[in-house]
Amino acid sequence: MSFWGREDKPQRCDLHRLTPEELNLYNDLRDNRIREGLRLEQEHLSFAWVQERIDRLLQQD
């Protein structure tokens, strides 16, 4: 399943509670640096997928 879609009317507001990495990605998406209207459909990410990625990150420390 693809987690990427197209946003015809994207949000352009500033977000203040993001990590530096999240903010960089948000700005890339908001400013169309990756592709025009690109949107991450985060609601399609399953909890198991997120948990697995978090576990991987924790194991790296």
URDAFEN-V269941 format. One record per backbone hydrogen bond with DSSP energy under -1.0 kcal/mol. CO is the residue of the C=O (numbers start at 0). NH is the residue of the N-H. Records with the same first field share a line. If there is no record, write none. Layout:
# URDAFEN-V269941
CO = NH  NH
This chain:
# URDAFEN-V269941
2 = 40
4 = 38
18 = 22
19 = 23
20 = 24
21 = 25
22 = 26
23 = 27
24 = 28
25 = 29
26 = 30
27 = 32
28 = 31
34 = 37
36 = 6
38 = 4
39 = 41
40 = 43
41 = 44
45 = 49
46 = 50
47 = 51
48 = 52
49 = 53
50 = 54
51 = 55
52 = 56
53 = 57
54 = 58
